[in-house]
């Protein structure tokens, strides 16, 4: 073997060694953080806090709804192999019920509806909201419900709460703090980075709240109807007034009797707008607005139609504001 051949052989050997080393290191680095999150809005906030350290895994992707989602074996495996599993609540994500009861002991569970600093509102019942609010949108959800039954345990109490907590920017800030704490405890070597990221995210959430407050200020007191009760945290945050819902549950098709009751309510209140949701038939909105002056729109309170990623939360919130403003205060 001459000198040129020897040098070429040496280069090949060295690079082969380097590639082998990288191949061995890469999986280990990828496995350093194993954080699994259920839904897009929460995944977005977690992604921001983890920036530069790792990327969380999203379970409910695409246009799937957490209310009706069926857990795939691959997703169940990811949860069971996670270091931290983050959800909102069993009520919002019923598919988590069984998997949580069987979680390995080394998987930390963070249920954000129970996190410190998160404000919970009672689930509004009966589809008629104005009886439980002050029309300024500031006291929604504080009436105690339960159909006359006394709450006897934490599970029943939790079921009586509205789990769409992320739609309040103040709750989103509490979520960021809770996530940062959980991440820092599990990965103390990256705690400083998590805290730096969290501080930036909290500033962005404050700016978002100020932006949307200004944009929605002129819409206070204008009544509207939602498809199902998913937006009261948003309403309360920005002084809006939803007066009822088409269906009492996103899982149940409204009856003819229910649609008739909603039509009467629209006529009585002079509701300016009736909102549908992604994945539900527009004809239901058409059925309740027929013969009225009400306009129709669509609200995506769970960010189903927004792509996942670190900017998802802000785009989802701005999209909600735009949809409400467009319907309640159209450009003449």
C-alpha positions as CSV (number, residue, x, y, z in Angstrom):
1,X,0.0,0.0,0.0
2,X,1.6,3.3,-1.1
3,X,1.4,6.6,0.8
4,X,-1.7,7.9,-1.0
5,X,-3.6,4.7,-0.4
6,X,-2.5,4.7,3.2
7,X,-3.7,8.3,3.7
8,X,-7.1,7.5,2.0
9,X,-7.5,4.4,4.2
10,X,-6.7,6.5,7.3
11,X,-9.4,9.1,6.4
12,X,-12.0,6.5,5.8
13,X,-11.2,4.8,9.1
14,X,-11.4,8.0,11.0
15,X,-14.7,9.2,9.5
16,X,-16.2,5.7,10.0
17,X,-15.2,6.0,13.6
18,X,-16.8,9.5,13.9
19,X,-20.0,8.4,12.3
20,X,-20.3,5.4,14.6
21,X,-19.7,7.6,17.6
22,X,-22.4,10.1,16.5
23,X,-24.8,7.3,15.9
24,X,-24.2,6.1,19.4
25,X,-24.5,9.5,20.9
26,X,-27.6,10.8,19.0
27,X,-30.2,8.4,20.5
28,X,-28.9,9.1,24.0
29,X,-29.2,12.8,23.5
30,X,-32.7,12.4,22.0
31,X,-33.7,10.4,25.1
32,X,-32.5,12.9,27.6
33,X,-35.9,14.6,27.7
34,X,-39.0,12.5,27.4
35,X,-42.0,14.8,27.9
36,X,-45.4,13.8,26.5
37,X,-48.3,16.3,26.2
38,X,-51.9,15.7,25.3
39,X,-53.2,18.7,23.4
40,X,-51.8,21.4,21.1
41,X,-52.3,24.5,23.2
42,X,-50.5,23.0,26.2
43,X,-47.9,21.4,23.9
44,X,-47.1,24.9,22.5
45,X,-46.5,26.3,25.9
46,X,-44.4,23.3,27.0
47,X,-42.4,23.6,23.7
48,X,-41.6,27.2,24.5
49,X,-40.3,26.4,28.0
50,X,-38.2,23.5,26.6
51,X,-36.7,25.4,23.7
52,X,-33.0,24.6,23.4
53,X,-33.3,21.6,25.6
54,X,-35.7,19.2,24.0
55,X,-39.0,18.8,22.2
56,X,-42.2,17.4,23.8
57,X,-44.2,14.7,22.1
58,X,-47.8,15.6,21.1
59,X,-50.6,13.0,21.5
60,X,-53.7,14.6,20.1
61,X,-52.6,15.8,16.7
62,X,-54.3,17.0,13.5
63,X,-58.0,17.9,13.8
64,X,-58.7,15.3,16.5
65,X,-60.6,16.5,19.5
66,X,-59.5,15.4,23.0
67,X,-63.2,14.8,23.9
68,X,-63.5,11.9,21.5
69,X,-59.8,10.9,21.0
70,X,-59.0,7.2,21.0
71,X,-55.5,6.4,22.3
72,X,-53.3,4.5,19.9
73,X,-50.9,1.7,21.2
74,X,-47.9,3.8,20.0
75,X,-49.1,6.8,22.0
76,X,-49.8,4.7,25.1
77,X,-46.3,3.4,24.8
78,X,-44.9,6.9,24.5
79,X,-46.7,7.9,27.7
80,X,-45.6,4.9,29.6
81,X,-42.0,5.5,28.6
82,X,-42.1,9.2,29.4
83,X,-40.3,11.0,32.2
84,X,-43.2,13.5,32.5
85,X,-46.8,13.2,31.2
86,X,-48.7,16.4,31.0
87,X,-52.5,16.6,30.6
88,X,-55.2,19.1,31.5
89,X,-57.7,16.9,33.2
90,X,-59.5,13.6,33.0
91,X,-62.7,15.4,32.1
92,X,-61.1,17.1,29.1
93,X,-59.1,14.1,28.0
94,X,-61.1,11.0,29.0
95,X,-58.7,8.8,27.0
96,X,-56.1,9.4,29.7
97,X,-58.2,7.8,32.5
98,X,-57.0,4.2,32.0
99,X,-53.4,5.0,31.0
100,X,-53.0,7.2,34.1
101,X,-54.2,4.5,36.5
102,X,-51.5,2.2,35.1
103,X,-48.6,4.7,34.8
104,X,-45.2,3.3,35.8
105,X,-43.9,4.8,39.0
106,X,-41.1,6.6,37.3
107,X,-43.5,8.6,35.1
108,X,-44.4,12.0,36.7
109,X,-48.0,13.1,36.0
110,X,-48.8,16.8,35.8
111,X,-52.6,17.5,35.6
112,X,-52.7,21.2,34.9
113,X,-56.3,21.7,36.2
114,X,-54.8,21.0,39.6
115,X,-51.8,23.2,39.2
116,X,-51.1,26.0,41.7
117,X,-52.4,29.4,40.4
118,X,-54.9,28.0,37.9
119,X,-58.3,29.5,38.3
120,X,-61.2,27.0,37.7
121,X,-64.7,28.0,36.6
122,X,-67.7,25.8,37.2
123,X,-69.1,24.1,34.2
124,X,-72.1,26.0,33.0
125,X,-75.1,23.7,32.7
126,X,-78.4,23.7,30.8
127,X,-77.2,25.7,27.8
128,X,-78.5,29.0,29.2
129,X,-75.6,31.1,30.5
130,X,-76.9,34.5,31.2
131,X,-78.7,33.4,34.3
132,X,-75.3,32.7,35.9
133,X,-73.5,35.8,34.7
134,X,-73.7,39.5,35.0
135,X,-73.9,40.3,31.2
136,X,-70.5,42.0,31.5
137,X,-68.8,38.7,31.3
138,X,-67.1,39.0,34.7
139,X,-68.8,36.4,36.8
140,X,-69.4,33.5,34.4
141,X,-69.3,30.1,35.9
142,X,-69.5,30.8,39.6
143,X,-72.9,29.4,40.3
144,X,-72.7,26.0,41.9
145,X,-74.4,23.2,39.9
146,X,-74.9,19.5,40.4
147,X,-78.6,18.9,39.8
148,X,-79.3,19.0,43.6
149,X,-76.7,16.4,44.4
150,X,-74.1,17.2,47.0
151,X,-70.5,16.7,45.7
152,X,-69.0,13.9,47.7
153,X,-65.4,13.5,46.3
154,X,-62.7,15.1,44.4
155,X,-63.5,13.3,41.1
156,X,-67.1,14.6,41.2
157,X,-65.9,18.1,42.1
158,X,-63.4,18.1,39.2
159,X,-66.1,16.9,36.8
160,X,-68.2,20.0,37.7
161,X,-65.4,22.3,36.5
162,X,-64.7,23.6,33.0
163,X,-61.4,22.2,31.8
164,X,-60.7,24.7,28.9
165,X,-58.4,26.5,31.3
166,X,-55.8,27.6,28.7
167,X,-58.2,30.2,27.2
168,X,-57.4,32.5,30.1
169,X,-54.0,34.1,29.6
170,X,-53.5,34.2,33.4
171,X,-54.1,30.5,33.5
172,X,-51.7,30.0,30.7
173,X,-49.1,31.9,32.8
174,X,-49.8,29.6,35.8
175,X,-49.4,26.6,33.4
176,X,-46.0,27.8,32.3
177,X,-44.9,28.2,35.9
178,X,-46.1,24.7,36.8
179,X,-44.5,23.1,33.7
180,X,-41.2,24.9,34.4
181,X,-41.2,23.6,38.0
182,X,-41.9,20.0,36.8
183,X,-39.2,20.2,34.1
184,X,-36.6,21.7,36.5
185,X,-37.3,19.0,39.1
186,X,-36.8,16.2,36.5
187,X,-33.9,17.8,34.6
188,X,-32.1,20.0,37.1
189,X,-29.1,20.5,34.8
190,X,-31.4,22.5,32.5
191,X,-33.3,24.4,35.1
192,X,-31.6,27.7,34.3
193,X,-32.6,27.4,30.6
194,X,-36.2,26.5,31.5
195,X,-36.5,29.5,33.8
196,X,-35.1,31.8,31.1
197,X,-37.5,30.5,28.5
198,X,-40.4,30.7,31.0
199,X,-39.7,34.4,31.7
200,X,-39.8,35.2,28.0
201,X,-43.0,33.2,27.6
202,X,-44.7,35.0,30.5
203,X,-43.8,38.4,28.9
204,X,-45.3,37.2,25.6
205,X,-48.5,36.1,27.4
206,X,-48.8,39.5,29.1
207,X,-48.4,41.2,25.7
208,X,-51.0,38.9,24.1
209,X,-53.5,39.7,26.8
210,X,-53.0,43.4,26.3
211,X,-53.3,43.1,22.5
212,X,-56.6,41.1,22.7
213,X,-58.1,43.2,25.4
214,X,-57.7,46.2,23.1
215,X,-59.0,44.4,20.1
216,X,-62.1,43.1,21.8
217,X,-63.0,46.1,23.9
218,X,-65.8,47.3,21.7
219,X,-67.6,43.9,21.7
220,X,-68.5,43.9,25.4
221,X,-72.2,43.2,26.0
222,X,-73.0,41.8,22.5
223,X,-74.7,38.5,23.0
224,X,-73.8,35.4,21.0
225,X,-74.4,31.6,21.0
226,X,-71.6,29.0,21.0
227,X,-71.8,25.5,19.7
228,X,-70.8,24.0,23.1
229,X,-69.6,25.6,26.3
230,X,-65.9,25.8,25.6
231,X,-65.1,29.5,25.7
232,X,-66.1,30.9,29.1
233,X,-62.4,31.4,30.2
234,X,-61.9,33.5,27.0
235,X,-65.1,35.4,27.6
236,X,-64.3,36.1,31.2
237,X,-60.8,37.3,30.3
238,X,-62.0,39.8,27.7
239,X,-65.4,40.8,28.9
240,X,-67.5,38.9,26.3
241,X,-71.0,37.6,26.6
242,X,-71.9,34.1,25.4
243,X,-75.6,33.6,26.3
244,X,-76.0,29.9,25.6
245,X,-74.9,26.9,23.6
246,X,-76.5,24.8,20.8
247,X,-75.5,21.5,22.4
248,X,-74.9,20.6,26.0
249,X,-72.1,18.3,25.1
250,X,-69.8,18.1,22.1
251,X,-70.3,14.3,22.1
252,X,-74.1,14.5,21.8
253,X,-76.1,15.5,18.7
254,X,-78.7,18.2,19.8
255,X,-82.3,17.1,19.6
256,X,-85.0,18.9,17.6
257,X,-86.4,20.2,21.0
258,X,-83.0,21.6,21.9
259,X,-82.7,23.4,18.5
260,X,-86.1,24.9,18.9
261,X,-85.2,26.2,22.4
262,X,-82.0,27.8,21.0
263,X,-84.0,29.5,18.2
264,X,-86.3,31.0,20.7
265,X,-83.4,32.1,22.8
266,X,-81.7,33.8,19.8
267,X,-85.0,35.7,19.0
268,X,-85.4,36.7,22.7
269,X,-81.9,38.0,23.2
270,X,-81.3,39.3,19.7
271,X,-78.1,37.3,19.6
272,X,-75.8,38.9,17.1
273,X,-73.9,35.7,16.2
274,X,-74.0,31.9,16.4
275,X,-70.7,30.0,16.3
276,X,-70.0,26.6,15.0
277,X,-66.9,24.5,15.7
278,X,-64.5,22.6,13.5
279,X,-65.7,19.0,13.0
280,X,-69.4,19.8,13.6
281,X,-72.0,20.1,10.9
282,X,-72.7,23.7,9.8
283,X,-76.3,22.8,9.1
284,X,-76.9,22.8,12.9
285,X,-76.0,26.5,13.0
286,X,-78.2,27.1,9.9
287,X,-81.1,25.3,11.7
288,X,-81.0,27.7,14.7
289,X,-80.4,30.9,12.8
290,X,-83.1,30.3,10.1
291,X,-85.5,33.2,10.1
292,X,-83.3,35.4,12.3
293,X,-80.9,38.3,11.7
294,X,-78.1,36.4,13.4
295,X,-74.8,35.8,11.6
296,X,-72.8,32.6,11.8
297,X,-69.1,32.1,12.5
298,X,-66.8,29.4,13.8
299,X,-64.7,29.1,17.0
300,X,-61.7,26.8,17.3
301,X,-61.2,26.9,21.1
302,X,-59.0,23.8,21.1
303,X,-56.8,24.9,18.2
304,X,-57.7,21.9,16.2
305,X,-57.2,23.6,12.8
306,X,-53.9,25.3,13.8
307,X,-50.6,23.5,13.2
308,X,-48.7,22.5,16.4
309,X,-45.6,24.3,17.5
310,X,-44.3,26.9,19.8
311,X,-46.4,29.7,18.2
312,X,-49.6,27.6,18.2
313,X,-51.1,29.1,21.4
314,X,-50.7,32.7,20.2
315,X,-52.2,31.9,16.8
316,X,-55.1,30.1,18.3
317,X,-56.0,32.9,20.7
318,X,-55.7,35.5,17.9
319,X,-57.8,33.4,15.7
320,X,-60.5,33.2,18.3
321,X,-60.4,37.0,18.7
322,X,-60.6,37.5,14.9
323,X,-63.5,35.1,14.5
324,X,-65.5,36.8,17.3
325,X,-64.8,40.3,16.1
326,X,-65.5,39.5,12.5
327,X,-68.9,38.0,13.4
328,X,-70.0,40.5,16.1
329,X,-68.6,43.6,14.4
330,X,-68.4,43.0,10.7
331,X,-66.8,45.7,8.5
332,X,-69.6,47.7,6.8
